[in-house]
Amino acid sequence: MKRRIMLMLSAVLTAAVLSGCGAQDTTADTASGQTSDGGDYPMTFDNYGREVTISEQPERVLTLGPNCTELFAALGLEDYVIGRSLVNHSRGPLDEYADAVNGIPELNHGSATREAILSSGADFIYAIDWEISDTGCNIDEAGEYGMNVYVNSAATLEQQYQEILDIGKIFGVEDAAESFVADQRARIEAVQTAVAGGEPVDVLVYDSGSNGVFTCSGSNFETLLIELAGGHNIFDDLTDQQWVTVSYEEVLARDPDIILIHDYDSPSVEAKIAEIKSDPTLSQLECVQNSRFAAITLESVLPGDRMAYAVESMAAAFYPEVF
């Protein structure tokens, strides 16, 4: 799917890359100035209102979340990573990062446990926000064990780009980080150019179902990706929580054009489609009767390294006549 999109948008993409490759500034401040190799310490970063000071380059890293792990691989930093988590939320890394990611040991197959984090010997943690919290090992406790924590909690593209640039600064790979951000910008702009002027496709995100549909709200990063791909999350008006459960009747009333199904762990996408088709309410939807389903891996809609990949994949599903 990704290859088809990139072939069809190659002319737009080339122009966008040429215009988008300027260097990006980071939020890092150092006591003695900054250098391109990231060698000046200490460095201080604003991590969503929390000050993070790095006194020396980390050597033993935990990446808690498949999106966090794959980002380190994308920047060529996999050799620093001694453990990863939430592997059960992954359908596997992108092909270009498979060797790097699969070579990293699992800290925990599922969510990282307090005991595993504190006994890991890590000196730096890059973690999706729900993996480092008061329900397990929190930031303060990790700090007591000599671990700097940088939280992955982007709500916008610019915030995620800043995370990438900050990681690049911390590990002395600023050029790689800047090039990666420029590529993401260019690819997303290419998709937006291709779908410009069309009527947004109404999308229901289907993570799971039981007594209603568990879906993403308007404050979820996935909603932003859907919009960039030319779609409209039919529950974008719900913003109090990132994830919400809505009734089948409300889904029917909002009448989506397509159902975007999360692919991870279990049940399978095929099983979820069977659930939807067998439900007496959801089966009334025209999109269900016409089998308008699309699937995307859960890790692809988390803030990390796959923003462009997710937008390209969604756009191909939303606008098959274009791509």
VEXPA-58744 format. One record per residue (C-alpha): x, y, z; residue in one letter; residue number from 1. Coordinates in steps of 0.5 Angstrom, whole numbers, plus 2048, in hexadecimal, padded with zeros to 3 digits. Layout:
+-----+-----+-----+------+-----+
|   u |   v |   w | rest |  nr |
+-----+-----+-----+------+-----+
|   X |   Y |   Z |    A | NUM |
...
+-----+-----+-----+------+-----+
This chain:
+-----+-----+-----+------+-----+
|   u |   v |   w | rest |  nr |
+-----+-----+-----+------+-----+
| 800 | 800 | 800 |    M |   1 |
| 805 | 805 | 802 |    K |   2 |
| 809 | 803 | 7FC |    R |   3 |
| 803 | 805 | 7F7 |    R |   4 |
| 802 | 80C | 7FB |    I |   5 |
| 809 | 80E | 7FA |    M |   6 |
| 80A | 80C | 7F3 |    L |   7 |
| 804 | 810 | 7F1 |    M |   8 |
| 806 | 816 | 7F5 |    L |   9 |
| 80D | 816 | 7F3 |    S |  10 |
| 80D | 81C | 7F0 |    A |  11 |
| 80A | 820 | 7F5 |    V |  12 |
| 80E | 81D | 7FA |    L |  13 |
| 814 | 81F | 7F7 |    T |  14 |
| 812 | 826 | 7F7 |    A |  15 |
| 810 | 826 | 7FE |    A |  16 |
| 817 | 822 | 800 |    V |  17 |
| 81B | 828 | 7FD |    L |  18 |
| 817 | 82D | 800 |    S |  19 |
| 817 | 82A | 807 |    G |  20 |
| 81E | 828 | 809 |    C |  21 |
| 820 | 82E | 80D |    G |  22 |
| 823 | 82D | 813 |    A |  23 |
| 81E | 82D | 819 |    Q |  24 |
| 81F | 830 | 820 |    D |  25 |
| 81F | 82C | 827 |    T |  26 |
| 81D | 82E | 82E |    T |  27 |
| 823 | 82C | 830 |    A |  28 |
| 828 | 831 | 834 |    D |  29 |
| 82F | 82F | 837 |    T |  30 |
| 833 | 833 | 83C |    A |  31 |
| 839 | 834 | 837 |    S |  32 |
| 835 | 834 | 830 |    G |  33 |
| 833 | 82F | 82B |    Q |  34 |
| 837 | 82B | 826 |    T |  35 |
| 834 | 827 | 820 |    S |  36 |
| 837 | 820 | 823 |    D |  37 |
| 833 | 821 | 829 |    G |  38 |
| 839 | 821 | 82D |    G |  39 |
| 838 | 827 | 832 |    D |  40 |
| 835 | 825 | 839 |    Y |  41 |
| 831 | 826 | 83D |    P |  42 |
| 82B | 827 | 838 |    M |  43 |
| 824 | 829 | 83B |    T |  44 |
| 81D | 828 | 837 |    F |  45 |
| 816 | 82A | 838 |    D |  46 |
| 812 | 823 | 838 |    N |  47 |
| 80B | 825 | 838 |    Y |  48 |
| 80C | 82A | 83E |    G |  49 |
| 811 | 826 | 842 |    R |  50 |
| 818 | 828 | 842 |    E |  51 |
| 81D | 822 | 840 |    V |  52 |
| 824 | 823 | 841 |    T |  53 |
| 829 | 81E | 83D |    I |  54 |
| 830 | 81F | 841 |    S |  55 |
| 834 | 81A | 83C |    E |  56 |
| 832 | 816 | 836 |    Q |  57 |
| 82E | 810 | 838 |    P |  58 |
| 830 | 809 | 837 |    E |  59 |
| 82B | 804 | 839 |    R |  60 |
| 824 | 805 | 836 |    V |  61 |
| 81D | 803 | 837 |    L |  62 |
| 818 | 804 | 832 |    T |  63 |
| 811 | 803 | 835 |    L |  64 |
| 80C | 802 | 82F |    G |  65 |
| 80D | 7FF | 828 |    P |  66 |
| 80D | 807 | 825 |    N |  67 |
| 812 | 809 | 82A |    C |  68 |
| 817 | 803 | 828 |    T |  69 |
| 816 | 804 | 821 |    E |  70 |
| 818 | 80B | 821 |    L |  71 |
| 81E | 809 | 824 |    F |  72 |
| 81F | 804 | 81E |    A |  73 |
| 81D | 80A | 819 |    A |  74 |
| 823 | 80E | 81C |    L |  75 |
| 828 | 809 | 81C |    G |  76 |
| 828 | 808 | 824 |    L |  77 |
| 826 | 801 | 825 |    E |  78 |
| 82D | 7FF | 828 |    D |  79 |
| 82B | 803 | 82E |    Y |  80 |
| 825 | 800 | 82F |    V |  81 |
| 825 | 7FA | 835 |    I |  82 |
| 81E | 7F9 | 835 |    G |  83 |
| 817 | 7FA | 832 |    R |  84 |
| 810 | 7F9 | 834 |    S |  85 |
| 809 | 7F9 | 831 |    L |  86 |
| 80B | 7F4 | 82C |    V |  87 |
| 804 | 7F1 | 82D |    N |  88 |
| 801 | 7F8 | 82A |    H |  89 |
| 805 | 7F7 | 823 |    S |  90 |
| 804 | 7F3 | 81D |    R |  91 |
| 80C | 7F3 | 81C |    G |  92 |
| 810 | 7F9 | 81A |    P |  93 |
| 810 | 7FC | 813 |    L |  94 |
| 815 | 7F8 | 80E |    D |  95 |
| 81A | 7FD | 80E |    E |  96 |
| 81B | 7FD | 815 |    Y |  97 |
| 81A | 7F5 | 817 |    A |  98 |
| 821 | 7F3 | 818 |    D |  99 |
| 822 | 7F9 | 81D |    A | 100 |
| 81C | 7F8 | 821 |    V | 101 |
| 81C | 7F1 | 821 |    N | 102 |
| 823 | 7F1 | 824 |    G | 103 |
| 821 | 7F5 | 82A |    I | 104 |
| 81F | 7F0 | 830 |    P | 105 |
| 818 | 7F0 | 833 |    E | 106 |
| 818 | 7F4 | 83A |    L | 107 |
| 810 | 7F1 | 83A |    N | 108 |
| 80C | 7EE | 834 |    H | 109 |
| 806 | 7F3 | 837 |    G | 110 |
| 806 | 7F9 | 83B |    S | 111 |
| 80D | 7FA | 83F |    A | 112 |
| 80D | 7F8 | 846 |    T | 113 |
| 80F | 7FC | 84C |    R | 114 |
| 814 | 7F7 | 84E |    E | 115 |
| 817 | 7F6 | 847 |    A | 116 |
| 818 | 7FD | 846 |    I | 117 |
| 81C | 7FE | 84D |    L | 118 |
| 820 | 7F8 | 84C |    S | 119 |
| 822 | 7FA | 845 |    S | 120 |
| 828 | 7FE | 846 |    G | 121 |
| 826 | 803 | 841 |    A | 122 |
| 828 | 80A | 841 |    D | 123 |
| 823 | 80D | 83C |    F | 124 |
| 81C | 80B | 83B |    I | 125 |
| 818 | 80E | 835 |    Y | 126 |
| 810 | 80C | 836 |    A | 127 |
| 809 | 80D | 834 |    I | 128 |
| 806 | 810 | 839 |    D | 129 |
| 801 | 80A | 83C |    W | 130 |
| 808 | 806 | 83D |    E | 131 |
| 80B | 80A | 842 |    I | 132 |
| 806 | 80C | 847 |    S | 133 |
| 803 | 80C | 84E |    D | 134 |
| 800 | 805 | 84C |    T | 135 |
| 807 | 802 | 84C |    G | 136 |
| 80E | 805 | 84C |    C | 137 |
| 80D | 80D | 84C |    N | 138 |
| 812 | 812 | 84A |    I | 139 |
| 814 | 814 | 850 |    D | 140 |
| 815 | 80D | 852 |    E | 141 |
| 819 | 80C | 84C |    A | 142 |
| 81D | 812 | 84E |    G | 143 |
| 81F | 80F | 854 |    E | 144 |
| 822 | 809 | 851 |    Y | 145 |
| 827 | 80E | 84C |    G | 146 |
| 822 | 80E | 846 |    M | 147 |
| 820 | 814 | 842 |    N | 148 |
| 819 | 813 | 83F |    V | 149 |
| 817 | 817 | 839 |    Y | 150 |
| 810 | 816 | 838 |    V | 151 |
| 80D | 814 | 831 |    N | 152 |
| 806 | 818 | 831 |    S | 153 |
| 805 | 81C | 82B |    A | 154 |
| 7FE | 81F | 829 |    A | 155 |
| 801 | 823 | 823 |    T | 156 |
| 805 | 821 | 81D |    L | 157 |
| 80A | 827 | 820 |    E | 158 |
| 80A | 824 | 827 |    Q | 159 |
| 80C | 81D | 824 |    Q | 160 |
| 811 | 821 | 81F |    Y | 161 |
| 814 | 824 | 825 |    Q | 162 |
| 815 | 81D | 829 |    E | 163 |
| 819 | 81B | 823 |    I | 164 |
| 81D | 821 | 823 |    L | 165 |
| 81F | 820 | 82A |    D | 166 |
| 820 | 819 | 82A |    I | 167 |
| 825 | 81B | 824 |    G | 168 |
| 828 | 820 | 829 |    K | 169 |
| 829 | 81C | 82F |    I | 170 |
| 82C | 816 | 82B |    F | 171 |
| 831 | 81A | 826 |    G | 172 |
| 82D | 818 | 820 |    V | 173 |
| 82A | 81F | 81E |    E | 174 |
| 82B | 81F | 817 |    D | 175 |
| 827 | 818 | 816 |    A | 176 |
| 821 | 81B | 81B |    A | 177 |
| 821 | 821 | 816 |    E | 178 |
| 821 | 81D | 810 |    S | 179 |
| 81C | 818 | 813 |    F | 180 |
| 817 | 81E | 815 |    V | 181 |
| 818 | 821 | 80E |    A | 182 |
| 816 | 81B | 80A |    D | 183 |
| 810 | 81A | 80F |    Q | 184 |
| 80D | 821 | 80D |    R | 185 |
| 80E | 820 | 806 |    A | 186 |
| 80B | 819 | 805 |    R | 187 |
| 805 | 81C | 809 |    I | 188 |
| 804 | 822 | 805 |    E | 189 |
| 804 | 81E | 7FF |    A | 190 |
| 7FE | 81A | 801 |    V | 191 |
| 7FB | 821 | 803 |    Q | 192 |
| 7FC | 823 | 7FC |    T | 193 |
| 7F9 | 81D | 7F9 |    A | 194 |
| 7F3 | 81D | 7FD |    V | 195 |
| 7F2 | 825 | 7FD |    A | 196 |
| 7EB | 827 | 7FB |    G | 197 |
| 7E7 | 821 | 7FD |    G | 198 |
| 7E1 | 820 | 802 |    E | 199 |
| 7E4 | 81D | 808 |    P | 200 |
| 7E3 | 815 | 809 |    V | 201 |
| 7DF | 814 | 80F |    D | 202 |
| 7E3 | 80F | 813 |    V | 203 |
| 7E1 | 80A | 819 |    L | 204 |
| 7E7 | 808 | 81D |    V | 205 |
| 7E6 | 801 | 820 |    Y | 206 |
| 7EB | 7FF | 825 |    D | 207 |
| 7E6 | 7F9 | 828 |    S | 208 |
| 7DF | 7F8 | 829 |    G | 209 |
| 7DB | 7F5 | 82F |    S | 210 |
| 7D6 | 7F9 | 832 |    N | 211 |
| 7D7 | 7FF | 82D |    G | 212 |
| 7DD | 801 | 829 |    V | 213 |
| 7E3 | 803 | 82C |    F | 214 |
| 7E6 | 808 | 828 |    T | 215 |
| 7EB | 80E | 828 |    C | 216 |
| 7E8 | 815 | 829 |    S | 217 |
| 7EA | 81C | 826 |    G | 218 |
| 7F0 | 81D | 82B |    S | 219 |
| 7F3 | 817 | 829 |    N | 220 |
| 7F9 | 817 | 824 |    F | 221 |
| 7F6 | 812 | 81F |    E | 222 |
| 7F0 | 817 | 81E |    T | 223 |
| 7F6 | 81C | 81B |    L | 224 |
| 7F9 | 817 | 817 |    L | 225 |
| 7F2 | 815 | 814 |    I | 226 |
| 7F1 | 81D | 812 |    E | 227 |
| 7F7 | 81D | 80F |    L | 228 |
| 7F5 | 817 | 80B |    A | 229 |
| 7EF | 81B | 809 |    G | 230 |
| 7EA | 817 | 80E |    G | 231 |
| 7E6 | 81A | 813 |    H | 232 |
| 7E5 | 816 | 81A |    N | 233 |
| 7DE | 816 | 81B |    I | 234 |
| 7DF | 816 | 823 |    F | 235 |
| 7E4 | 81C | 822 |    D | 236 |
| 7DF | 820 | 827 |    D | 237 |
| 7E1 | 81C | 82D |    L | 238 |
| 7E7 | 81F | 830 |    T | 239 |
| 7E7 | 81D | 837 |    D | 240 |
| 7EB | 817 | 836 |    Q | 241 |
| 7EF | 814 | 831 |    Q | 242 |
| 7EB | 80D | 831 |    W | 243 |
| 7E4 | 80D | 832 |    V | 244 |
| 7DE | 807 | 831 |    T | 245 |
| 7D8 | 80A | 82D |    V | 246 |
| 7D2 | 806 | 82C |    S | 247 |
| 7D0 | 802 | 826 |    Y | 248 |
| 7CA | 806 | 825 |    E | 249 |
| 7CE | 80D | 825 |    E | 250 |
| 7D3 | 80A | 81F |    V | 251 |
| 7CD | 808 | 81B |    L | 252 |
| 7CA | 80F | 81C |    A | 253 |
| 7D1 | 812 | 81A |    R | 254 |
| 7D1 | 80D | 814 |    D | 255 |
| 7D9 | 80D | 812 |    P | 256 |
| 7DB | 80C | 80B |    D | 257 |
| 7E0 | 807 | 80D |    I | 258 |
| 7E2 | 803 | 813 |    I | 259 |
| 7EA | 803 | 815 |    L | 260 |
| 7EC | 7FD | 819 |    I | 261 |
| 7F2 | 7FD | 81E |    H | 262 |
| 7F6 | 7F7 | 81C |    D | 263 |
| 7FA | 7F4 | 823 |    Y | 264 |
| 7FA | 7EE | 827 |    D | 265 |
| 7F3 | 7EB | 827 |    S | 266 |
| 7EE | 7EA | 825 |    P | 267 |
| 7F0 | 7EB | 81D |    S | 268 |
| 7EE | 7F0 | 818 |    V | 269 |
| 7EA | 7EA | 815 |    E | 270 |
| 7E6 | 7E9 | 81C |    A | 271 |
| 7E5 | 7F0 | 81D |    K | 272 |
| 7E1 | 7F1 | 816 |    I | 273 |
| 7DD | 7EA | 818 |    A | 274 |
| 7DB | 7EE | 81E |    E | 275 |
| 7D9 | 7F4 | 81B |    I | 276 |
| 7D5 | 7F0 | 815 |    K | 277 |
| 7D2 | 7EC | 81A |    S | 278 |
| 7CF | 7F2 | 81F |    D | 279 |
| 7C8 | 7F3 | 81E |    P | 280 |
| 7C9 | 7FB | 81E |    T | 281 |
| 7D0 | 7FC | 81B |    L | 282 |
| 7CE | 7F7 | 815 |    S | 283 |
| 7C9 | 7FC | 813 |    Q | 284 |
| 7CE | 801 | 811 |    L | 285 |
| 7CF | 802 | 809 |    E | 286 |
| 7D7 | 802 | 80A |    C | 287 |
| 7D6 | 7FB | 80D |    V | 288 |
| 7D1 | 7F8 | 808 |    Q | 289 |
| 7D6 | 7FB | 803 |    N | 290 |
| 7DC | 7F8 | 807 |    S | 291 |
| 7E0 | 7FE | 807 |    R | 292 |
| 7E5 | 7FC | 80C |    F | 293 |
| 7EC | 7FE | 80D |    A | 294 |
| 7F1 | 7FC | 812 |    A | 295 |
| 7F8 | 7FF | 815 |    I | 296 |
| 7FC | 7FD | 81A |    T | 297 |
| 7FB | 800 | 821 |    L | 298 |
| 803 | 802 | 821 |    E | 299 |
| 802 | 806 | 81B |    S | 300 |
| 7FD | 80B | 81E |    V | 301 |
| 801 | 80C | 824 |    L | 302 |
| 806 | 812 | 824 |    P | 303 |
| 80D | 810 | 822 |    G | 304 |
| 810 | 80F | 81B |    D | 305 |
| 80A | 80C | 817 |    R | 306 |
| 806 | 813 | 816 |    M | 307 |
| 807 | 813 | 80F |    A | 308 |
| 806 | 80C | 80E |    Y | 309 |
| 800 | 80C | 811 |    A | 310 |
| 7FD | 812 | 80D |    V | 311 |
| 7FF | 80F | 807 |    E | 312 |
| 7FC | 808 | 809 |    S | 313 |
| 7F5 | 80B | 80B |    M | 314 |
| 7F5 | 810 | 805 |    A | 315 |
| 7F5 | 80A | 801 |    A | 316 |
| 7F0 | 806 | 804 |    A | 317 |
| 7EB | 80D | 804 |    F | 318 |
| 7ED | 80F | 7FD |    Y | 319 |
| 7EE | 808 | 7F9 |    P | 320 |
| 7EC | 80C | 7F3 |    E | 321 |
| 7F2 | 811 | 7F4 |    V | 322 |
| 7F7 | 80C | 7F6 |    F | 323 |
+-----+-----+-----+------+-----+
